[in-house]
Amino acid sequence: MKDRNVTGYHAVRWGEPIIYELGRKGRRGFVIPRVEAAVKAKAGDVISSVPEKMRRKAPPEWPQLSEPEVVRHFIHLSQQTFGVDSGINVGVGTCTMKYNPKINEALARSPRITELHPLQDEETVQGILEIMYKLQEWLCEISGMDKFSFQPRGGAHAVFTNACIIRAYHKLNGELDDRDEIITTVVSHPCNAAAPAAAGFKIVTLYPDEETGYPDIEALKAAVSKRTAGMMITDPYDTGIFDSNIAEYIKIVHEAGGLVAIDQANANCILGRVVIGDVGADLCHFNLHKSFSTPHGSCGPGSAPIGVKEELAKFLPLPTVEFDGSKYYLDYDRTHSIGKVAEFHGVVPNVVRAYAWIMTMGAEGLKETSEVAVMNNNYLLKKLLEIRGVSLPWGKRHPFRMQDVRLSLEKLKEETGIGIDEVNRRIVDFGVQRCFTSHEPWIIPEPFTPEPSETASKQDLDRFAEIFRQISTEAYTDPEILKKAPHNCAISKVDLTPSSDPKKWAMTWRAYVKKHR
């Protein structure tokens, strides 16, 4: 059998128990000193000031460990993690896993940021309000919108917020009872259907034309009606295709009396080149944790500011950040606002990171970002298409793609029985992040979606392609290697059965103990 560890990579594997299982009664890392008599006399009986129904009947059952044990535990866990600082992440399409400059991390972690409190008097936080206000102005210039809010915590949250604004707009105009449909496309992010559905709309989904990869104009014309509240779609799509019909879509929806919100999560490839507001969009959102180089940490710390045209600004979540010519302030006096969609003002450290990144890049730097991202993507695309078993859907019409590309391993599956699931379990053996497949439903069979952002080097792209080439060779010559993978990874094959069996779910340690002991 061939050497399974051709790159010399082998992840640290500790088999680390959860911290509750490590604890032993009586161990201590730090003993809090007893309160001084003078302090106790001054403070009085603090516990009595807490309402009785809010007091614990017994102390919490925290795990008891020494300080070295705690440090060792988290060091072990950190050695088993994988991220943008650990290896190659170009397979994680739709995520724009670009490098996060460490100087921006230092700025965001400065006590001048971390020790701020959202309830401080406005006079004491003029600096951060200025940063928020200026970043809003820059995003307006980039997008062609007139006003932004930083409250949404992620892409789906932003789409939901925009759906609420569309709802508020039609309600104010007395048309909400009649306009209850949102149109989207199946190749858009699923939240462009799910979020407006959660906001009370019915969803009309358009499917891509077999030749172009996006919906036909006539299909949209057939879908719009007097019930159309708006259209919410992603552009560019995760397939790497920019929907060149977008201006015509917007015109058709506007003529029907609806609004159009463009999901700009994939904007990294069009920064400084396409101004979606100038194309006619009424609303949009960006992901700071993608296009603007703030950390992309799984379910957080996301930040997805929404932008709207002037006529919709009155519906934005409150408060908005304003400037009267001499000072910055928070405006809560907004009669038509949809209200808060999250606590306080957004993920402020990410606002600082994005502000610093744009300041560093400048207008020309943003254009260069998009240029290099597209160049990297098409360089990798060409190399991957030379590998046996890989194909490009809609390739005749769109041989080149934007910032990512949704490829297919359908041929590999048909010829070897090896599909994307097996490939993903094998690729991590080489110190490379698994490939993103596709949102459901899988319009493209056996999909995988690489996305090399502008911070990926040519050497990384070459290595990723060579790893993929070796995996393809293994699939055709010795598929058992893939079927038994991973071999060098910290985590072995994942057992998905607990996720489908509610009897095995355990959201807390107490629930776990109750079900498993």
N, C-alpha and C positions, 0 to 999 in steps of 0.2 A: 504493500500500500504506500501511496505517496506521502511524503512529509506533510503533515497537516498544519505545520507551523512555519511556513516558508518565510514569513517576514520577521521571525524571532519574537513576535508579540505573544505575551501571555498575561492575561489580567490577574490581578491579585484576587484571591478568593478566600474569604475568611469564614463563611458560613456563620456570620455574626447573629447571635440571638437578639431579640428585641430587648430594650433596656429593662423592661419590667422583669424579664426572666433572669437578668444578670444580678438584680438587686438581692441583698441579704440583710436581714433585720439587724439593726444596730450599727451598720456602717455609716460613716459620716465623711463628707468632704469639707464641710465648714460648719462650725457651731456658732450660731448667732449669739452674741453676748446678751445677757439680761439687760433690760432697760434700766437706765440710771434712775435713782430715786427722785431726783429733782425733775427729770423729764416726765416720769410717771405721775408725779404730783400735779404738774402743769397740764398734762394731757387728759388726766382723769381716766375713767373707764371707757375706752374707745369702743369696745365691743357693744356696750349698751346703746350706742348711737346707731348701730345697724339694726334695722327692723328684724324682729325675731324670725319671721318667715324666711328671711334671706340668710340666716346664720346656719352654718353646717352643724349637723348633730354629732359628727365625728370628723377628725382631721382627714384630709385627702390621703389616699393610699399611694403616696409617691414611692417610686423605687428608691432604695437606700443603697448608695454606693460611695466609695471613696473617690477623691478627686482624680487619682491616676486611672481608676477604672472608667470614669466618665470620659476623660480625655482619650484613652485608648479605644473606647467604643466608637466615638465619633471619628477618630482618625481611621479606624478600620472601614467605617461606612464611606468616608470620603475617598478612600483608595479604590472603592468599588464603583464609584460613579464615573460617568462619561459625559463630557460636554464640549463646548467650543474650544476650551483651553486644553482638552485632553488629546484630541486627535482630529481626524477628518470628518466633517459633518455635511459634506456636499450632497449626500443622499437624502437629507431631510427636506424634501421639496415642500413648498408653500410656507415654510417657516422663516426663510431668509436668515439663516444662522450665520450672521456676519460677526466679525471680531468686535468686541466691546472694548474700546481704549481704556486702559487702566487709569489714565489721568482723569477721565470722566467718572470712573468709580470713586476715585479719591475725592473729587468735588462733591459727589452725591452723598458721601459718607462723612463729610465735614460736619463738626458740631454745629456750624452755622446753619446747616440744613436739618440734621437729625434732632436737634434740640428745639426746633420750632414747634409751636402748638397751633393747630388750626383755629383755636378760639382766642388767640392773642388779639389785642387791639390792632387795628389796621395800621396805626402809626408806627408800630414796632416791627412790622413785616413788609415794609415798602420794597425791600430788595427782592424777595421772592415773588411778590405781586408783579414787580417790573419784569422779572424773567418770564412769568406766565403770560403777561400781556404781550411781550415782544415775540414770544414763541407763537402765540395766536396769530399775530400779524404776519409772521413768516409763513405759517401754514396757509393763511389766506392767500398770500402771494403764490405759493406753490400750487394751490388747488383751484384758485379762482373763486373761492367762497368769500363771504363777507364777515362771518363771525364763527368762533369755535368755542367748544366746551371740552374740558379735560376730565369730566366726571366718569365716563364709561371706563371700565376696568379691562376690557378686552374686546376683540372683534365682534363676537356674538352680542355682547352687551351694547356695543355701539350700534349695531344693526337694530336691536330692539328699541334703543332710544330714538333712532331715526324713524322707526315705525310708529312710535308714540307721537312724534312730532307730526307725521303725516296724518295720523288720526286726529290730533288736535286741530290741525289746519282745516280739515273737512268738517269737523264738528263746529268750529267757529263760523264756517260758511253755510251751515245748515244742511250739509250734504252727506254726513257720515252714515245715516241710515241707508242711503242708496249706494254709497261707494264703500263696499266691503270686500273688495278683491285686490290682492297684490300679485303681480306677475313677476316670475323669476325664471331662471334657466337651470336645467339640471346640472350643468357644468359650473355653476356658481357655487360658492361656499354654501353648505347646507343651512347655515344660520340665516341666509337670505330668504329661506322658506320658513324655517322654524321660528325665528324671532318675530316676524310679523304675524305668524299664526298664534304665538303666545300673546300678541297684542290685540288679538281678536279678529284678525282678517282671515278670509278664505284664500287659499293659494292656488294660482294657476301656473303650471310648470311647462316651459317650452323645452323641447329636445333639439339637439344639434342636427343640422343637415349632414348627411353622410359625406358630402364632398368638402364642405367648408369648416365643419367643426363648431359652428354656431348656428343659432336659429335663423330660419328664413324670414325675410321681411313680411311675407304674406302670412306666415304663422302668427306673428305678433298682431297684424291687422285683424286677424280672425279672433284673437284672444281679447282685445280691448273692447270695452263696452261702457255703457253709462254706469256700470258697477265698478269700474276700475278706479281704485284709490291711488295706485302708483305702481312703479316697477322698481325692484330692488335686485341688482345683479352685481357680480364681480367682473371687473375688467382692468387688467388682463386676467384671463382665466388661469386656473392651476395647470391646464394643459399646455401653458406657454403661449397660447394664441391670444392676440389682442383682437377683440371683436370690432372690426372696422365698420360695422353697421350701427355703432353706438349712437352717433348723431341722428341717424334716421329713427332709431328706437325712441330716442328722447322726443323727437318731433311728433311721432305718432301718439305717444302717451300724453304729451301736452295737449294735443288737439282733442283728445278724449277727456281732458280735464283732470288728468292725474299728475302726480309728482314723480320724479325719478331720483333714486338714491344709488350712488355708485360705491360699491365696496372696493376701497383702494388699498386693501391689505397687500396686494402685489405691486405696489407702486414703485418699488426699488428700481425697476428697469425703465421707468418713464420719468424719473425725477428731473425737473428742469426742461422737459421735452413735451409733455402733454399736460395741459391745464384743463382738468375735467370740468371746471365751472364754465370755462369759455366754450366748451362743447355743448353746454346747455343743462348740465345736471343741476338739480335743486339742493341736494344733500350729498354728503360723502363721509367717509371716515378713513383715517390712517391708523396703522399700528406702530406706535413708537418703538415697540419691542421687535420690530422687523425692519422697516425701511430706515429708521432713524437711530439705529445702533444702541438701543437700550437692551438689557439682558432679556433673553427669551427663555424663561424658566418654567417650562411645562405649563402648569395652570396659573402661573404668575411669575414675576410681577408684571402683569400686562398693563398696558395703557393704550387706549384707542380713542383719541379725540375725534369728535364729530364736528363737521363744518356745514354751514347752511348759507343760503342766499339771504339777502337783507329782509325779504318779506317773511321769512321763517324765523328770524333771529328772536322774535318776541316769545317763541315757544321753547327756547333752549332751557335746559335745567338751570335752576338757580342755586347759588348766586353766579353771576358772570363777573369777570374781572374787567374793570373799567379804569379810565384815566381822564381826569378833568382838566388836564393841562398843568397841574401842579402836584397832584398826588394820585396814587393808585388806590382803588377801593373795590369792595365787593358789593354788587348791586343785588339786593334781595327784593326790591320793589318792581316786580315783573308780573303784571296781572295775568297774562296769558301763558306763563311758563307751565310746562308739564310737571314742574316740581323737581325735587331731588330724585336722582336715579342711583345715588350712592352717597355714603357719608362724606361730608366735607368737600374737598375741591379736586380730587383725583390723586393719582400716585405721583406726588410731588418730586421724589428723587428721580423718577424717570423723566419728568419734565426738565429737570436740571441736566440730566445726561443728554437728552435730545438737543437742548439749547446749546450745550457745549459742543456737541458734534457738528451742528449746523454752523456755529460760529467758526469752528476749525475748518470746515469744508468750503464754505462760501458758495456763491451761486455757481461758479465754474466747477467747483468740486462736486456739487450735486450732479451736474451734467456728466462729469467724468465717472461718477459712481454708476450711473445708469449705463453708460457706454461700456465700461469694463464688465459689469454684470452680464450684459447681453453677449459680449464677446466670449467670456468664460463659458457661458451656457452653451453657445453654439460650438465652441471648441470641444467641450466634453461630449456634446451630442454626436458630433462627427466620429469621435473615437468609439463611442458606445455602439453606434450603428455598424461598426466593422466587426462586432462580436457576434458569433453564431447564436441564433435564438432570439435576438433583440430586433424589434420592429417599431416603426413610428406611425401611429394612427394619423390620418389626414396629412400624411407626409407629402403627397403630390402637390396639394394646394399650399401647404405650409412647411416647406423643407427646413426653414429656420424658425427659431422660437425666441421668446422674450427672456424672462429671467429664470424660468424653469421649464421642464418639459415632461409630459406624461408619456412614457414609453410603455411597451408591452412585451411580456415574456410568453405570449400565447404560443409561439412556435416552439420555444424551449419546453413548455409544458406538454405540447402534443408529441414531441419527438423523444422526450426523456422521462416524462412523468414528474419532472421537477418544476415547481412553480415559484412564485414570489415568496411564499411563506418559508420554503426550504432555503431559498437564496438569502433571505433576511437572517435566518438562524445561522447561516454559514458566514456571512460577511462580517459579523462582529468578531469572528476569530482573528481578523487581520487588524484590529484596532481601529475600525471604521464604524461609524454610527449606522444602524440599520436604515434601509431606504423607506421613505414614506410611500405608501401604496396609492390609495385614492379614498376620497370620501365615498360613502355609500350613496346611491348604488354604483357598482363598478360598470360604468359605461364602456370602459376599455378593459378587455380581459387581462388577467395577471399583470396589473399595472405596477409600475414603479416610477417615482417622480424625483429625480435629482434636481438640485438647485444650487449651483455654485455661485455664491455672491461675489462681489468685487474683491473681497478680501481673501479669496482662495488663490493660491499660487499655481503656476503651471505645473510644478512638481507634484502638488497635491492632486491635481486633476489627472495627471498621467498615472499616478499611483492608484487612484480610485479606478481608472479604466483598466489597468493591468490586473487588479484584484478581481474585477468583474469578469475579465477574460479568463482568469484561472478558474473561477467558479463555473463558468460556462463549460470549460474543458472538462472539469470534474463531473458535471452533470451528464455529459455524453460518454465519459470513459469509466467513471467510478461513482455513480450516484449515491452509494451508501454513505460516502463521506458527508454529503449534504443532509441525508435523511437522519443521520445521527448527530448532526451539529446542534449546538456549538460545542467545540472541543477546548477552546482556550479562554472562554468568557467567564466572568465572575458569576453570572446567573445562567443556569442550564435552561432547558426547554420549559416554557411557561405552561402551567396547568390552568386551562381556562374554565374548568368545570365549576369552581366556586362562584364565578361571575354569573353563571346560569342557574345556580341553585340558591334561592333565598335562605334556605336553612343553614347555609354555610357562611352567610354574610356576617361580618363583624366590624362595625364602624368605630368601636371603641374597645379599649382593653377590657373593660368590664363585660362587654358583650362577648368578647372572645373567650374569656374565662368561663362565662356562663354556658357557652355552646360547646366548648372543647374540653372542659375539665369536669 
